[in-house]
Amino acid sequence: ASGSNQMPPNFKVLIHALLCKKTADCSMEGCTRMKSLLSKVEAHTRHCTYSNQPGGRTDCTTCSKWRQMESLKHHFFRKLINHTSQVKGVSPQQPSQQQQQQQQQ
């Protein structure tokens, strides 16, 4: 049965790896492998010859996918903060400028 809420394979691992702060020994299956892949994609974006040309970032599929993953990371980070705040009974706060800069790194 295929539902409209069905996630693609490895989507949960992708989201977890984007948010996971552990540098090693994460207990989630596939996290280390996914982080390795994400690291390679991020490295590509720093050295992509297309992205160094005016308007070129939109031409490179890998760079485009990386920007989509960064958007996912920020989206799910906000959801996680909102959920955590609701569980703790605290009203969610907007991330400080310093937290936003840390997320972008």
Buried (B, 14 or more C-beta within 10 A) or exposed (E): EEEEEEEEEBEEBBBBBBEBEEEEEBEEEBBBEBBEBBEEBEEBBEEBEBBEEEEEBEEBEBBBEBEEBBEBBBEBBBEEBEEEEEEEEEEEEEBEEEEEEEBEE
